Amino acid sequence: MDYLRSFGSAAVSTLVQKSGLNLPFSLGAKVYSCETFWTLYDATKREDGSLVSVFEYDLTHPLNKSTIPLARNSLRKLRTIRHPDVLRFIDVVESDSAICIMTERVRPLPLALSQSSSNVPREREDWLIWGLHRISVALAFLNDSASSTHGNVRPSAVFITPSGEWKLGGFEVLSNPRDDLSVIYTMGGLMPDAMAYAPPEVKKEGWSALKDVPVSAADGYALGLLLHAVFNPTHPPLPTAQPPHPPPQVSSRGAIPSSVFPSFKKLLNPNAKSRLSPKNLLDIGMAESDGEGHGFFVHNRLVKVCAGLDGFTLSSESDKASLLRTLKESASSFPPEFISYRILPCLTSALEFGGASAAIIVPLILQFGKNVAPDNYGSVIVAPLVKLFASADRGTRIALLDSLPDFAEKLDKKTIVDKIWPNLQTGFTDTVAVIREATVRAIVLLSPKLSDRILNNDLLRHLARLQSDPEASIRTNTCILIGRLGPSLGYNTKRKVLVPAFSMALKDSFVHARVAGVMAFMATAECFEIDDVASKVVSAIAGATLDKEKLVRDQAFKAVELFVKRLEAHAATMPETVATEDGGEDLPARLPGAYTQAGLVNSATGAAAALTGWAVSSLGKKLAPADMQTTISSTIDSSILAPNINGRASPLPVSSVSPSVNPSRSKGLQLGGNKAPASTLAEEVANEALQSSRLWKDNLIDINADEGDWTAFESASPAMESKLASTTDSLGFGISVWASSPTTDEWGAMASSSRPTSRSPDPWRTSHPPQISHMLSPQPRRSIVPSTLAPAFSPASSARSTPVSSPRPLPDNTPPTSMAGMSKEEKAAEMARRKEERRLRIEKLKEQKKNAAAAGKV
């Protein structure tokens, strides 16, 4: 109640207090006390918060008792008459104490004239002529279509909307002159200053004289007085308004345009039947002829613009283009209120229907928006444009996306997330490539105001799909966009997305997409953890250094240099080592110079030499010379020499010791040496097999190429079998080599056939060590034959449950000699010797088999 008392009248406060009514508006400040008996207030509509005006008539005021019928007549006429140029009625609240009429937001013409912001005479003249045109249209409608006389045309009966449009009000005496009981006849004289605007016939004979004159006679004369008042507000009343009503002189024209002055004189004609009516004034002003006194309405800039805006959606494309061109050329000359509330709403409304004009209208809206007050920019410009994102018209969408840089900064985060993004994301999957590409470009402007969920989830899903888009430019822009979004992504998202996305771009067939991938790596360099730089980023970019396009190669080398410098800078902050041995001594102190700063090399040749020197020198530093001699002499037994194919002793040792094998353990492998546990023996045999498989993997002859000769290895001679059966190992273990006794031979099934159906793979052709559990078979009454066979492995029987590959035994007693430490030429000679021995052994075994078969037949 205090709010109403401070801003409203006592009548309104009393109305609320006594009646308990819930008013449909919130009353604001008092604007104006009209010359009649109404008080105008600014107000806000409670339903939607829109701006309205409230005309309050105090029924309790003593001076208003006699004019209550006029107030009720005004309410009745305002409620029933609807016209674009008539004050728009919204609602009314009536009680015993007051009448409150709610209308569109307006202000009275006298107040608008005094507060006019236009100081340019041409702009002011255009606005006044445009306003008189709207009043003429309204009066013509009342006189002709409603057959009524307004009877109260004066400045206080004209109201100005926020857009600057003129609206006709003041319907207190509006009535039909043909009705004998019309209020204009009975109460016309009760209006304040009624005779100042009354026509000569009324001044002479009273209001009843209007019964014998045209309906428009009184309104035409008042329109002439209104025209003079708005163009010359400081001039005294015209002499023609008083008897004997002389015609206006040119000297009294003042600021009235010369093209309007002839019609002005006709409006003030004392003869009612010869007087120019509002309808005739409208016809003269809208005439296309260039004669004197014609066309002052039709050539008015604001009149043409309003006419074009009212019928814009129904106009032809040529008419639309002409109007838009006029608006663009005259954008800076329109009154700000006319732009904000008349032009812009019409343009945004036209965009709702789409069309080819969208590409011109949207930039034009933003151009007009520069003249809009900052307080109104959100409601006048931003809100309509945001609403247009829901339009399905592609022309409208592409126009909005292209013009987004002009208003993106005016958008708040809530508007983008709730209203723009749901509609914008449909552009990622549009069938038109132009829409998809424009959508990608628009994200750069909107990304700072997107939520984390959209940025790290929804958006990246769309971008991942666009990296495979058929259009090369879209793929390129997508990579660029991801690069720009990189710093704003979440920590986990960066690690999961950036490297795969940029690596995919590096494999693109479009050269600029590959360049964009390299540059994206560089732009997001700070987004990668140092471990990822070393393991993922550098390796991904390195391939681009050999790209077919020089542009890509040059950029790739720069990127590699950038990341390598970052790695070097980080490596400089790291300790030299974190590894220590059991004795607490740092490992680098025990390593040779190749692992120190002084031992760094700068070329491939130097690196190879340093690596070889490191391997030899490190081994020599671990073993004293005396230990080395002891180890070698203890492992080579000159009395155990394998016979070669010619029957002479072979210089090859029975077993070869790996450099890493401990001397004490090698003695355990010596035939006839100290006894060792079975686990130690198994470990040494496994190490021996692993070393041999690694050394021979690439040097062995392909045994599958000797398929015709392979049967020689599938069975042993009877003499050899019996010899194997009678040997006994001094260690207590019987190691089956090729076959066992005739009753317990696990390979009997294979030996009984001339060729096996399936053959176990060669253990030297694989890098995996043989299974120890299938190599060693404890048999107390067996022993190795030291003078005949080298240590071999018992192959798995076909009856065993575990399907493990079984190594085939070497057909000679001589084990392979380790080639570690040999030069390239020595290795080649050694391999040639081994191949030759193999060939001779195969031939000898073939011969033995052939002789055995012949003896069997005899």
Secondary structure by P-SEA (a helix, b strand, c coil): caaaaacccaaaaaaaaacccccccccccccccccccbbbbbbbbccccccbbbbbbcccccccccaaaaaaaaaaaaaccccccccccccccccccbbbbbccccccaaaaaaacccccaaaaaaaaaaaaaaaaaaaaaaaccccccccccccccccccccbbbbbcccccccccccccccccccccccccccccccccccccccccccccccaaaaaaaaaaaaaaaaccccccccccccccccccccccccccccaaaaaaaaacccccccccaaaaaaaaaccccccccccccccaaaaaaaaaaccccccaaaaaaaaaaaaaacccccccccccccaaaaaaaacccccaaaaaaaaaaaaaccccccccccccaaaaaaacccccaaaaaaaaaacccccccccaaaaacccccccccccccccaaaaaaaaaaaaaacccccccccccaaaaaaaaacccccaaaaaaaaaaaaaacccccaaaaaccaaaaaaaaaacccaaaaaaaaaaaaaacccccaaaaacccccccccccccccaaaaaaaaaaaaaaaaaaaaaaaaccccccccccccccccccccccccccccccaaaaaaaaaaaaaaaaaaaccaaaaaaaaaaacccccccccccccccccccccccccccaaaaaaaccccccccaaaaaaaaaaaaaaaaaaccccccccccccccccccccccaaaaaaaaaccccccbbbbccccccccccaaaaaacccccccccccccccccccccccbbbbcccccccccccccccccccccccccbbbbcccccccccccccccaaaaaaaaaaaaaaaaaaaaaaaaaaaaaaaaaac
